[in-house]
Each structure stands twice: as structure tokens, then as C-alpha cells.
Amino acid sequence: METEEKVQKRIIITGGAGFIGSHVVRLFVNKYPEYEIYNMDKLTYAGNLANLKDIEERPNYHFVKADICDFDFVLKFIQEKNIDGIIHLAAESHVDRSIKDPFTFAQTNVMGTLSLLQAAKLYWESLPEKYDGKRFYHISTDEVYGALEMSHPQGIKPPFSTQASSDQHLAYGDTFFTEDLKYQPHSPYSASKASSDHFVRAFHDTYGMPTIVTNCSNNYGPYQFPEKLIPLFINNIRNRKPLPVYGKGENVRDWLYVEDHARAIDIIFHKGKIAETYNIGGFNEWKNIDIIKCVIHTVDKMLGRNEDEDMNLITYVTDRLGHDARYAIDSRKLQSELGWEPSLQFEEGIEKTVRWYLDNEEWLENVTSGDYQSYYERMYSQR
């Protein structure tokens, strides 16, 4: 039972049953026993409470099944729980799905964010202290910036790096996404995230709400839903299924291990400046085809197969509509102001990731079959 003396903060983490959200929830629950953490998740296809089995009995952890678009519920919950902070990760995030169904992305990513903003504003403005000690932290994506030119197809030594960058690390252009760059979203997904970012900043400028926005590069690691590139290909290699590669696989992405993103969110939530934007990235650019070959090599090695014997699974398919050529984050502002930097070299992160998926076949099979959804629906309907 919580007491006013014990509890220092009451925080909602939206989308906390998803890939990145579950890592953030776990970090906050374990690191801050004096906080009450409310994981608010609708449990759509990518929300999986099995991601949090190790902390589900912790006294400062609470799961709340809710749709962030349900404004009346969200407002009532924030009022009843006296919420101090919101870390907003809930979002539809798969570009291919957004191309087929843009309405769902606009509803969740734009209207869901607006629902949270308005509910928090109404409650916090009703308090004697108003916004003092409150914070609304919105997690966005690097895709809102559009695409960068790939001016060095063979790669060059980057103009800046980190301790976690390997000797083989390359950059594929001279330009990078910085916090002051103009937004140029190219997909329905990135357009919906760009709109939500604008609403968050507008609530600060109009009402004085204490907001922060971060834009992060591609994440990888344990618990990622296997429609995304790395877990999909690990699973397909394990089962010797085709590995569909868009176009020629020349598109470049900047990759970050998910636990490093969670650490960044922790630091920014506690120490970031109100109304600021921080870019989070790994200075870790890889062509899609090179990342796929790296995954094949790692999976084959860990499964005891002949070296690279599954390279023949690579299958080139028609390129995605509006497929951006290159993303690359410049996160030097976050490093210089708050002291964060990625902790893992990419090869080390990939080995940890592959090992986790190979050691957790039951989780992977439950997710791909959808069995986890019916199990947790039954479990929470009985509580």
C-alpha cells in the first residue's frame, strides 16, 4: 500500500507492454522503487505482457489496460492517481502497416497523443502547484526528418563517434539529423509522428506545459515484435524461410540497442531541459543488406551451422513505397548536455540479441501465433 511519504513520483508509461516500452518500464520499476509506475497499454498485436513477467509482481508496478484515445478514462485516471509524469511511447510504428491503413496511425499517434496532452493539462492546471514538478515526455522517431542523401555509398569514417563505436563503423554521408532540422516526413507513419510532435510542442508554447520530445533511431534487442527486420530475420533463418530484402538492400539506417535507448529516456526524463528536443542515436549506420548478412552469420554460428550457409535465403523483393535512402542521427547534444552515450558496439549488441531470441523460442512462437494475447486476456479478466 503506497503512502504519501513513500511515493516520490507517480508516472504513466504508455505503450509499456511493447518493445521499447517494456524496457523502459522494467528500468524504472527496478531502479526507482519509490516511484509508482503505471503501464498503460491497449494490448494490440504488438503489446505483450509476457515481456514484463519478471516484474509483474513488483509492488510499485501496475498494469492498466486502456486506450489512450479514450479521453474520459485517461483524464479520470490521471486525476485519481495524482499523476506527476507521463512518458509517452504508445504508437503504431510499422511503416508497411501505415501505408495500408493510414487512418489507424492518425487515430493512435495523433489523437491519442492529443488525448493525453489535454487530460494532463486539465488536471495539472487544476492543482495549486500547477505544472511544478510535472513532466510530459514524448518519444518520437528520426523518420520525421525525412531522408538524408547517401553521398558516400561505400562509407567513410564519421566526423564524430563514441566509445561504443567499432573500428569498422562508417558513415554513408556528410549530413546528419540534428534537432533543428526541418521536418519532412515521407510515410503515413512518420507524418503521424510529426503531427504528434507538433502538438506536444504547441502545448508548451500555448499553455506552458512542461514537455520534452526525443527523436530516436532504429532500435533492436530482446522483446521486439517479429515483423521488424532483425527479429523477423532471426526467426526466418532459424526456420530456413526466405529473407525478403527491399530493392537491393542499399538503404541505410542508424541502429541503437534498446537498453541504451531506455537509459537515455531515464536521463532525459530526470535531467532534460523543458521544451527541448534531444536526438538519440548510436552513430551506427548500416546498409540493410550488410545488417542482414551480419545476422545470418551470427545465427548460423550460434546454431552450429556451416559458416554463412543461409546466405541463400536472401530474396530481393519490390522496394517499399517512398522508401527513404538513409537515416543518421547526430546525438552530440544529448552527449554533451546530459552525458549519455551508447554502451555497446553493434556486433556485441547483435550477438546478445540473437542469443536472446534463440534462447526464447517459446516467447517467439507465442508471439508469432498470437497465443500470448488470449493468455493475458484471460489472466487479467480474472483479476
Residue pairs with C-beta under 8 A, 6 or more apart in sequence:
2 36
6 34
7 34
7 35
7 36
8 32
8 34
8 35
9 32
9 34
9 35
9 36
9 84
9 85
10 35
10 36
10 38
10 81
10 82
10 83
10 84
10 85
11 28
11 35
11 36
11 37
11 38
11 83
11 84
11 85
11 86
11 87
12 38
12 40
12 64
12 77
12 78
12 81
12 83
12 85
12 86
12 87
13 21
13 24
13 25
13 28
13 37
13 38
13 39
13 40
13 86
13 87
13 89
14 21
14 40
14 41
14 68
14 86
14 87
14 88
14 89
14 90
14 116
15 21
15 40
15 41
15 47
15 88
15 89
15 90
15 91
16 22
16 24
16 25
16 37
16 39
16 40
16 41
16 52
16 63
16 89
17 39
17 41
17 43
17 47
17 48
17 49
17 51
17 52
17 63
18 41
18 46
18 47
18 48
18 51
18 89
18 90
18 225
19 46
19 51
19 219
19 221
19 223
19 224
19 225
19 228
19 258
20 89
20 139
20 219
20 258
20 261
20 262
21 39
21 41
21 89
21 90
22 48
22 51
22 52
22 223
23 221
23 223
23 258
23 259
23 261
23 262
24 87
24 89
24 262
24 265
24 266
25 37
25 39
25 52
25 55
25 61
26 52
26 54
26 55
26 262
27 259
27 262
27 263
27 266
28 35
28 37
28 266
29 35
29 37
29 55
29 58
29 60
29 61
30 55
30 58
31 266
32 60
33 60
34 60
35 60
36 60
36 62
36 81
37 60
37 61
37 62
38 62
38 63
38 64
38 77
38 81
38 83
39 52
39 61
39 62
39 63
39 64
40 64
40 66
40 68
40 77
40 90
41 47
41 49
41 63
41 64
41 65
41 66
41 90
42 65
42 66
42 67
42 68
42 90
43 49
43 65
43 373
43 376
43 377
45 225
45 370
45 373
46 93
46 225
46 227
48 223
48 225
48 367
48 372
48 373
48 376
49 56
49 63
49 372
49 376
49 379
49 380
50 363
50 366
50 372
50 375
50 376
51 223
52 61
52 63
55 61
56 63
63 380
64 77
65 380
66 73
66 74
66 77
67 73
67 112
68 74
68 90
68 108
68 112
68 113
68 115
68 116
69 107
69 108
69 111
69 112
69 115
70 115
71 115
71 118
71 119
74 115
74 116
74 119
75 118
75 119
75 122
75 123
77 83
78 119
78 120
78 123
79 123
83 120
83 123
84 133
84 134
84 135
85 134
85 135
85 136
85 137
85 269
86 116
86 120
86 135
86 136
86 137
87 137
87 139
87 265
87 269
88 113
88 116
88 136
88 137
88 138
88 139
89 139
90 108
90 112
91 108
91 109
91 112
91 139
91 193
91 196
92 98
92 104
92 105
92 108
92 109
92 189
92 192
93 141
93 189
94 189
94 227
94 228
95 143
95 187
95 189
95 190
95 320
96 227
96 320
97 104
97 105
97 189
98 105
98 187
98 188
98 189
98 192
99 187
99 188
99 320
99 321
99 322
102 188
102 192
105 188
105 189
105 192
106 188
106 192
106 195
108 192
109 189
109 192
109 193
109 195
109 196
110 192
110 195
110 196
110 199
113 138
113 196
113 199
113 200
114 196
114 199
116 136
117 136
117 199
117 200
117 203
117 209
120 134
120 136
120 209
121 203
121 207
121 209
124 130
124 131
124 134
124 209
125 131
125 207
131 208
131 209
131 210
134 210
135 210
135 211
135 212
135 269
135 274
136 200
136 203
136 209
136 210
136 211
136 212
137 211
137 212
137 214
137 265
137 268
137 269
137 272
138 196
138 197
138 200
138 211
138 212
138 213
138 214
139 214
139 216
139 265
140 193
140 194
140 196
140 197
140 213
140 214
140 215
140 216
141 190
141 193
141 215
141 216
142 177
142 215
142 216
142 217
142 218
142 254
142 279
142 281
142 327
142 329
143 185
143 186
143 187
143 189
143 190
143 193
143 324
143 327
144 183
144 185
144 190
144 193
144 194
144 197
144 215
145 177
145 181
145 182
145 183
145 184
145 215
145 327
146 183
146 184
146 185
146 186
146 190
146 324
147 184
147 186
147 324
147 325
147 326
147 327
148 173
148 175
148 176
148 177
148 325
148 326
148 327
148 328
149 173
149 175
149 325
149 326
150 172
150 173
150 250
150 252
150 325
150 326
151 172
151 173
151 174
151 175
152 171
152 172
152 173
152 174
153 172
153 250
155 170
155 171
155 172
155 285
156 170
156 171
156 172
157 170
157 171
158 165
158 169
158 170
158 171
158 283
158 285
159 171
159 174
160 283
160 330
160 332
161 169
161 283
162 282
162 283
162 335
162 341
162 342
163 341
164 260
164 282
164 341
164 342
164 343
164 344
164 345
165 282
165 283
165 284
165 345
166 345
166 346
166 347
169 283
169 284
169 285
169 346
170 285
171 285
171 328
172 252
172 285
172 287
172 326
172 328
173 326
173 328
175 328
176 328
176 329
176 330
177 215
177 279
177 281
177 327
177 328
177 329
177 330
178 279
178 330
178 333
179 215
179 276
179 277
179 278
179 279
179 333
183 194
183 197
185 191
185 193
185 194
186 322
186 324
187 322
187 324
197 213
197 215
200 211
200 213
201 211
201 213
201 275
203 209
203 211
204 210
204 211
204 274
204 275
210 274
210 275
211 274
211 275
212 268
212 269
212 272
212 273
212 274
212 275
212 276
212 277
212 278
213 276
213 277
213 278
214 264
214 265
214 268
214 277
214 278
214 279
214 280
215 277
215 278
215 279
215 280
215 329
216 256
216 261
216 264
216 279
216 280
216 281
216 329
217 253
217 254
217 255
217 256
217 280
217 281
217 282
217 284
217 327
217 328
217 329
218 253
218 254
218 255
218 256
218 327
219 255
219 256
219 257
219 258
219 261
220 228
220 230
220 255
220 256
220 257
220 258
220 349
220 350
220 353
221 257
221 258
221 259
221 349
221 352
221 353
221 356
222 258
222 352
222 353
222 356
222 357
222 360
223 258
223 363
224 230
224 231
224 258
225 231
225 367
226 232
226 234
226 235
226 364
226 367
226 368
229 288
229 291
229 292
230 291
230 295
230 350
230 353
231 353
231 357
231 364
233 243
233 292
233 295
233 296
234 295
234 299
234 353
234 354
234 357
234 358
235 241
235 357
235 364
235 368
236 242
236 243
236 313
237 243
237 295
237 296
237 299
237 300
237 310
237 313
238 299
238 303
238 357
238 358
238 361
240 310
240 313
241 313
242 313
242 315
243 292
243 296
243 313
243 314
243 315
244 315
244 317
245 288
245 289
245 292
245 314
245 315
245 316
245 317
246 288
246 317
246 318
246 319
246 320
246 323
247 316
247 318
247 319
247 320
247 323
248 289
248 316
249 287
249 288
249 289
249 290
249 292
249 316
250 287
250 288
250 289
250 325
251 287
251 288
251 323
251 324
251 325
251 326
252 285
252 286
252 287
252 288
252 325
252 326
252 327
252 328
253 285
253 286
253 288
253 291
253 326
253 327
254 281
254 282
254 283
254 284
254 285
254 327
254 328
254 329
255 282
255 284
255 285
255 286
255 291
255 346
255 349
256 280
256 281
256 282
256 284
256 342
257 282
257 342
257 343
257 344
257 349
257 352
257 353
259 343
260 282
260 342
260 343
260 344
261 280
263 340
263 343
264 278
264 280
264 334
264 340
267 338
267 339
267 340
268 278
268 334
268 338
268 340
271 338
272 278
272 338
273 337
278 331
278 333
278 334
278 337
278 338
279 329
279 330
279 331
279 333
279 334
280 329
280 331
280 334
280 340
281 328
281 329
281 330
281 331
282 329
282 342
282 346
283 329
283 331
283 342
284 342
284 346
285 326
285 328
286 294
286 346
289 314
292 314
293 308
293 311
294 347
294 350
295 350
295 354
296 308
296 310
296 311
296 313
296 314
297 307
297 308
298 350
298 351
298 354
299 305
299 310
299 354
299 358
300 306
300 307
300 308
300 309
300 310
301 307
302 354
302 355
302 358
303 358
331 340
331 341
334 340
335 341
344 352
357 364
363 372
365 371
366 372
366 375
